[in-house]
Amino acid sequence: MRTFRLWFEPADIPDFKKLCWKIIDVSLVDVLKNGIHPWQGKEHYCSLGEKFTQILNKEEFKPVELIEFIYCSDISSSAHRHYYSDKSQFEEILERISENVYFVDKLTYLELLEIAKRVLREKWSHQIAYSLLKNICDSFDSIRSFLKKKSPKIKLSGYSDIDSYNLAKILSLDDFSGEDSIIISEVMGTYSFRSVEFLKQVTDVEGRLKLVESISHFQMIAYGDSELGFGSVLYNCTRNGEKVRFIPEIPTDKKIRELAINISEKYKSDNGHYCFDANINQVENMLEGKYSINFSSLNYINKNNGRSSFGKVNPSKIEVYSVGRVVSYRSCNETIKEILKNHGMSMTGRKEELFDKLASLASVVYEKTFLFWMIISINISLSKLKAYLTKPL
């Protein structure tokens, strides 16, 4: 079994942290008893990304003073999906969070502003100054007026002339005092902020991905071999404490039924025939053999009780049974009456009524015939059999 381990590392701005992850091994016992997410790759878990981002977007994980600004925007579980990518949807969500979300212990708006100013001063350049200038000025004339106030000798006839000057020497960050949102956006871009407490809500103490307390339902496929018999059996499994209940889907195929019985005999801890109980550690050992497991019914959004197994029985029925000659709707009344007469039945009535009497007669005769073979099998005396069979209809 595998899962994700999640942790924080310093971001490009050391005051903030970014989300990191890797895929690690995990035991089935941890998955079932402790709710560690059983990662099996690709799109097996359509609810995983949705639940993960639901938690990330909770108000409790957004710095309070930043909520009213644009720095706590929600992260979508489906936007910008790259269908050509070999990554799963959840892995793309993790990448998007790592690239667009800063995690902090706590952060006020003024603290964010001071951090942004510090970063800009450390990286101050012509490009940064020009970018800030374009954000506060809505036209070339306003840019020229702004620069002439700082340097009256500057000559500009078009945007191309601006790059002839080193704006980093003409302007300083103090020239943009009061443009707080522009200063912050220059550094943060479209970044969204969250509390580092978020990670505790989606992982265990070891940083392993965990969205529920425990997992009780899964499916297991058992593949036969020369010892148990060939074929495969699908089990819908339910965990209750240390025990796992195996309930197979039973078709009419005799070989599959025999395989299910053999598997039960090998692993059961009770007296089950097809359905059986096994210890949770025994289930983990089964995965080392010809068994595969999946959690296709796992859903973090809607509560579910697993999947139900089906069992088929071989049909057993009488296609046709007749007394005397075989009749149909084309048969004349006299033919039907002759059969009824031979069994002492009333012969009056319309054709439909004669058919009803014939059906009743066939039912009684069939029942007596069936009982005859049952009685023979348990050695009932012939005298009792004769008394029964000669009883008037």
C-alpha positions in Angstrom: 0.0 0.0 0.0 1.1 3.6 -0.6 0.0 7.1 0.6 1.2 10.7 0.5 3.4 12.3 3.1 2.9 16.1 3.3 5.2 18.7 4.9 6.2 22.4 4.7 9.5 23.9 3.5 10.6 27.5 3.4 9.2 29.3 0.3 11.2 31.7 -2.0 10.3 34.3 0.7 11.6 32.8 3.9 8.8 34.3 6.0 6.4 31.9 4.3 6.2 28.2 3.8 5.2 26.0 0.8 3.6 22.6 0.7 5.7 19.6 -0.3 4.9 15.9 -0.7 6.1 12.5 -1.7 4.6 9.0 -2.0 5.6 6.5 0.7 4.7 3.0 1.7 2.0 2.3 4.3 0.5 -0.8 5.9 -3.0 -2.0 5.2 -3.6 -2.0 9.0 -2.8 1.7 9.1 -5.1 2.3 6.2 -8.1 0.5 7.7 -7.6 1.3 11.5 -6.2 4.8 11.3 -7.8 6.1 8.1 -4.5 6.7 6.2 -5.5 7.4 2.6 -4.8 4.3 0.4 -3.2 5.9 -2.7 -3.5 3.7 -5.8 -2.8 6.3 -8.5 -4.7 8.2 -11.1 -8.4 8.9 -10.8 -9.5 6.2 -8.4 -10.7 8.7 -5.9 -12.8 11.4 -7.4 -13.8 12.8 -3.9 -10.2 13.1 -2.6 -9.3 16.4 -4.3 -12.7 17.9 -3.6 -12.5 17.1 0.1 -8.9 18.2 0.4 -9.7 21.7 -1.1 -12.9 22.0 0.9 -10.7 21.8 4.1 -8.1 24.1 2.6 -10.8 26.7 1.8 -12.3 26.8 5.3 -12.5 30.2 6.9 -10.6 29.0 10.0 -7.4 28.5 7.9 -7.5 32.0 6.3 -5.6 34.8 8.1 -8.4 36.9 9.5 -7.0 40.3 8.5 -6.3 39.2 4.9 -9.8 37.7 4.1 -11.3 41.1 3.0 -8.4 41.5 0.5 -7.5 39.3 -2.4 -5.0 37.2 -0.5 -7.2 34.4 0.7 -8.8 33.3 -2.6 -10.2 29.7 -2.8 -8.3 26.9 -4.5 -10.4 24.9 -7.0 -10.3 21.1 -7.1 -10.9 21.0 -10.9 -9.8 24.2 -12.6 -6.9 24.1 -15.1 -7.0 20.3 -15.4 -4.4 19.1 -17.9 -5.9 16.0 -19.5 -2.7 15.3 -21.4 -0.7 15.1 -18.2 0.5 11.8 -16.8 -0.2 13.1 -13.3 -3.4 12.4 -11.4 -5.9 15.1 -10.6 -4.9 15.1 -6.9 -1.2 15.5 -7.8 -2.1 18.5 -10.0 -4.0 20.0 -7.1 -1.0 19.6 -4.8 1.2 21.2 -7.4 -1.2 24.1 -7.8 -1.3 24.6 -4.0 2.5 24.5 -3.8 2.7 27.1 -6.6 0.0 29.5 -5.4 -0.4 29.2 -1.6 1.8 30.5 1.1 1.4 29.0 4.6 2.1 31.1 7.7 1.9 30.8 11.5 0.0 34.1 11.6 0.0 37.2 9.5 -1.5 40.6 9.6 -2.0 43.0 6.7 0.7 45.4 8.1 3.1 42.5 8.5 2.5 41.5 4.9 3.1 45.0 3.7 6.4 45.2 5.6 7.6 41.9 4.1 6.7 43.1 0.6 8.6 46.3 1.1 11.6 44.5 2.4 11.6 42.1 -0.6 11.3 45.0 -3.1 14.1 47.0 -1.4 16.4 43.9 -1.6 15.6 43.3 -5.3 15.1 46.9 -6.3 15.7 47.4 -10.1 14.6 49.3 -13.2 12.1 46.5 -14.0 10.5 46.6 -10.5 10.3 50.4 -10.5 8.7 50.5 -14.0 6.2 47.8 -13.1 5.0 49.8 -10.0 4.9 52.9 -12.1 2.7 51.3 -14.8 0.3 50.1 -12.0 -0.3 53.5 -10.5 -0.3 55.5 -13.8 -3.1 54.9 -16.4 -1.4 56.6 -19.4 1.9 57.6 -20.9 1.2 61.3 -20.0 0.7 60.4 -16.3 3.9 58.3 -16.3 5.9 61.3 -17.9 4.4 63.7 -15.3 5.3 61.4 -12.5 8.9 61.0 -13.6 9.4 64.8 -14.4 8.5 65.6 -10.8 11.4 63.3 -9.7 13.8 64.4 -12.5 12.8 67.5 -14.4 15.5 67.1 -17.0 14.1 63.7 -18.2 12.9 63.7 -21.8 10.2 61.2 -23.0 8.4 61.1 -26.3 7.1 57.5 -26.0 7.1 54.4 -24.0 10.3 53.2 -25.7 12.2 56.2 -24.2 11.6 55.0 -20.7 14.0 52.1 -20.9 16.7 54.6 -21.8 16.8 55.6 -18.2 17.6 53.6 -15.1 14.4 54.0 -13.1 16.0 52.3 -10.1 18.2 55.4 -9.6 15.4 57.9 -10.4 12.8 56.3 -8.2 12.8 54.7 -4.8 10.2 52.5 -3.0 9.3 55.6 -0.9 7.9 57.3 -4.1 5.1 54.7 -4.0 4.1 55.3 -0.4 0.4 54.8 0.1 0.1 52.3 -2.8 0.0 49.4 -0.4 -2.0 47.0 -2.4 0.2 47.6 -5.5 3.3 47.1 -3.5 2.0 43.8 -2.0 0.8 42.5 -5.4 4.1 43.3 -7.0 5.7 40.7 -4.6 2.9 38.2 -4.0 1.2 38.2 -7.4 -1.8 35.9 -7.1 -0.7 34.0 -4.1 -3.3 33.0 -1.5 -2.5 32.6 2.2 -3.4 29.9 4.7 -2.5 28.9 8.2 0.0 26.1 8.8 -2.7 24.6 11.1 -4.3 23.3 7.9 -1.8 20.4 7.6 -2.9 19.0 11.0 -6.4 18.6 9.6 -5.3 16.4 6.6 -2.5 14.4 8.0 -1.6 12.2 11.0 1.3 12.9 13.4 3.7 11.4 10.8 2.5 13.7 8.0 0.6 10.9 6.2 -2.5 11.9 4.3 -5.6 11.3 6.4 -9.1 12.6 5.9 -11.2 10.1 8.0 -10.7 8.4 11.4 -10.8 4.9 9.9 -11.8 3.0 6.7 -14.2 0.0 7.0 -15.0 -1.0 3.4 -12.9 -2.2 0.5 -12.9 -4.9 -2.2 -10.5 -7.7 -2.7 -10.0 -9.9 -5.8 -8.7 -13.4 -5.2 -7.0 -15.1 -8.1 -6.9 -18.9 -8.1 -3.9 -21.2 -8.7 -3.1 -24.9 -9.0 -3.8 -25.4 -5.3 -7.0 -23.6 -4.8 -8.5 -23.8 -8.3 -8.4 -21.4 -11.2 -10.5 -18.3 -11.8 -11.1 -15.3 -9.6 -13.5 -14.3 -6.9 -14.5 -10.7 -6.0 -15.1 -10.0 -2.3 -16.8 -7.0 -0.8 -15.1 -6.6 2.6 -16.2 -4.9 5.8 -13.9 -4.3 8.8 -15.2 -4.4 12.3 -12.4 -3.9 14.8 -9.7 -6.6 14.2 -11.9 -8.7 12.0 -12.7 -8.4 8.3 -15.8 -9.9 6.9 -15.4 -11.4 3.4 -18.6 -11.6 1.3 -18.0 -13.0 -2.2 -20.0 -12.4 -5.4 -21.1 -15.9 -6.4 -22.0 -16.6 -10.0 -23.4 -19.9 -11.3 -20.0 -21.1 -12.5 -19.1 -24.2 -10.5 -15.4 -23.7 -10.6 -15.7 -20.2 -9.1 -17.9 -21.6 -6.4 -15.4 -24.2 -5.6 -12.6 -21.6 -5.5 -14.6 -19.5 -3.1 -15.1 -22.5 -0.8 -11.3 -23.3 -0.9 -10.4 -19.7 -0.1 -12.8 -19.7 2.8 -11.3 -23.0 4.1 -7.8 -21.6 3.9 -8.3 -18.2 5.6 -11.5 -18.3 7.7 -11.5 -17.9 11.5 -15.1 -19.0 11.8 -17.3 -21.7 10.3 -18.2 -19.8 7.1 -18.8 -21.7 3.9 -18.6 -18.9 1.2 -18.6 -15.9 3.6 -16.0 -15.8 6.3 -14.1 -13.7 8.8 -10.4 -13.2 8.9 -8.0 -11.3 11.2 -6.9 -8.0 9.9 -3.2 -9.0 9.9 -4.1 -12.1 7.9 -5.7 -9.9 5.3 -2.4 -8.0 5.0 -0.6 -11.3 4.5 -3.0 -12.2 1.7 -1.8 -9.2 -0.3 1.6 -10.9 -0.6 -0.1 -13.7 -2.6 -2.4 -13.7 -5.6 -4.8 -11.1 -4.2 -5.4 -7.5 -5.1 -7.2 -4.8 -3.2 -9.1 -1.6 -4.2 -11.0 1.1 -2.4 -13.3 2.1 -5.3 -16.2 2.7 -2.9 -14.2 5.1 -0.7 -15.9 8.5 -0.7 -14.9 11.5 1.4 -17.9 13.6 0.4 -20.9 11.2 0.8 -21.1 8.6 3.5 -21.4 5.0 2.1 -21.7 1.6 3.5 -19.6 -0.3 0.9 -20.9 -2.4 -1.9 -23.3 -5.3 -1.7 -22.4 -8.7 -3.1 -24.7 -10.8 -5.2 -25.2 -14.5 -5.3 -26.8 -16.4 -8.1 -28.6 -19.8 -7.9 -28.9 -22.3 -10.7 -32.4 -22.2 -12.0 -34.5 -25.3 -11.5 -38.0 -25.4 -13.0 -40.4 -27.6 -15.0 -40.8 -26.3 -18.5 -43.7 -28.5 -19.4 -45.8 -31.1 -17.6 -48.9 -32.8 -18.9 -51.4 -35.5 -17.9 -52.4 -37.7 -20.8 -52.1 -36.1 -24.3 -50.3 -32.8 -24.7 -53.0 -30.2 -25.5 -52.9 -26.6 -26.8 -55.5 -23.9 -27.4 -56.1 -25.6 -30.8 -57.2 -28.8 -29.1 -60.9 -29.6 -29.2 -63.1 -29.8 -26.1 -63.6 -33.5 -26.5 -59.8 -34.1 -26.2 -59.7 -32.2 -22.9 -62.8 -33.9 -21.6 -61.3 -37.3 -22.3 -58.3 -36.5 -20.1 -60.5 -35.2 -17.3 -62.8 -38.3 -17.5 -59.8 -40.7 -17.2 -58.9 -38.9 -13.9 -62.5 -38.7 -12.6 -62.7 -34.9 -13.0 -65.8 -32.9 -13.9 -66.1 -32.4 -17.7 -68.7 -29.5 -17.7 -68.0 -25.9 -18.7 -66.6 -23.7 -21.5 -63.2 -24.3 -23.0 -61.5 -21.9 -20.7 -63.0 -23.6 -17.7 -61.9 -27.0 -19.0 -58.3 -25.7 -19.3 -58.5 -24.5 -15.7 -59.6 -27.9 -14.6 -56.8 -29.5 -16.6 -54.2 -27.2 -15.0 -55.4 -28.1 -11.6 -55.3 -31.8 -12.4 -51.7 -31.5 -13.7 -50.7 -29.7 -10.6 -52.1 -32.4 -8.3 -50.7 -35.3 -10.3 -47.2 -33.6 -10.5 -47.3 -33.2 -6.7 -48.1 -36.8 -6.2 -45.4 -37.9 -8.6 -42.8 -35.7 -6.8 -43.9 -37.1 -3.4 -43.6 -40.6 -4.8 -39.9 -40.2 -5.4 -39.4 -38.5 -2.1 -41.1 -41.3 -0.3 -39.1 -43.9 -2.1 -35.9 -42.1 -1.1 -36.8 -42.4 2.6 -38.1 -45.9 2.4 -41.8 -45.2 3.2 -43.8 -48.4 3.1 -45.5 -49.3 -0.2 -48.8 -49.7 1.6 -48.8 -46.1 2.8 -47.7 -45.0 -0.7 -50.6 -46.9 -2.3 -53.1 -45.5 0.1 -52.0 -42.0 -0.8 -51.9 -42.4 -4.5 -55.4 -44.0 -4.7 -56.9 -41.3 -2.6 -59.7 -39.5 -4.7 -58.8 -36.2 -6.3 
